[in-house]
Amino acid sequence: MRAIDIIMKKRGTNVRDGNGKKVLAGSTTLTKEEIKFLVDSYVKGEIPDYQMSSFLMAVYFNGMTFEETGALTDSMLHSGDVIELHGEKGIPSLDKEIFVDKHSTGGVGDKISLPLAPIVAACGVKDPMMSGRALGHTGGTLDKLESIEGYNVNLTEEEFKAGIVENGFAMMGQTPKIVPADKKMYALRDVTATVESVPLITGSILSKKVAEGADALVFDVKYGTGAFMKTKIDAEELATFLVKTAKAMGKKAAALITDMNTPLGRTVGNFLEIEETVECLQGKGPADVMELTYQLGAQMILLAGKAKTKEEALEMEKKAVESGKALEIFLANVKTQGGNPEKLMSQIGKRRSQFRTEIRAKQDGFITLDAFKTGLAGVYLGVGRNKSDDKVCADAGIIMHKKTGDSVKKGDLILEVFGKDGECLEPAVKKLEEEAISYSDKEPEKSELIFKVIE
């Protein structure tokens, strides 16, 4: 095989239409062998960046079938280590379990994974959770967990498996040996304007999630200003691709298409979102966070075979929270992964950055809080990153006393803002006051938190 032949096959050729105009046509479906050759050779350094870039652009313009995307995902998956949870190299005591995980396409205030994992674990689901870090305006689960003093996300495979046995779930980051193809290909996509390709996004997400050993996956695909997909149509396309490609790879899957036009919950930040997680596990969390957590959890419970109906699954989750079992499991996980549960609980409501300011309503009316602009303000504060090697501040963040749709009087407290230092507060406040917050005489229309479920 030659890379150039595969590129040409996916690219197609220029032909003239009925009006004599040149158009690109003739792109044909690649075989599993061709895709595997391309990915393997690229990871080994036998295919240069410029040829892989050309292939990625061909995919961007011509797309891929579900079968091609499945082959791409499988090739990326096996470019490095794969955690095995079944069989001789798996977890013998859990060999008959269906391991289920959840993945979000990212957002602002999106701490759903944190209460979700212990809740479904309390319902008998085994969740191998491999998460990511904050980048740009979106938050990162690993950064939130590391705001708990001593919490270790750099687990070995043995520690990861032991945590699942002990607590029903474990949280870890991607190691350099897991899906190296994605790391190399994403770096190229980032600089060649090929990020916004549904098959390439699907391959990137699925290869990493399958590498953690999951048998079934639930996707939270977000749309709106604070999401990667801005419209419901684009989000539905990605959600469908994720579910159908997962099925093509022999995995069970479901997806929820959810709103990310305004931040989730009442907090944006790292430790602040840990606090909100504890509130959720005590049954006192914000309504939107509780609803989304329960709905995603219900899908996980159904895929794991722990309930027969959605109603039964929802009832199981609520009992897990009301009984205190979910919080107990969360704190057990904190201890297992190096944190101090007692110290964590003693810091709830007290641990704040000393660099603080307030934003109050400039006029009467109803407010709208834009997710994307709020997330960008969080980057100024130290919640997120502009570059992957930027440091984050555990105690920076925003507490939202008012949210989209709330009525305010001039002078009402809208936001408490906490920064990594004093200098960052001014640009963050400017971003929030001038761009993130808007006022209206009429109450804005409420959009449904969950637009659609794809099962």
Disulfide bonds with the S-S distance in Angstrom:
none
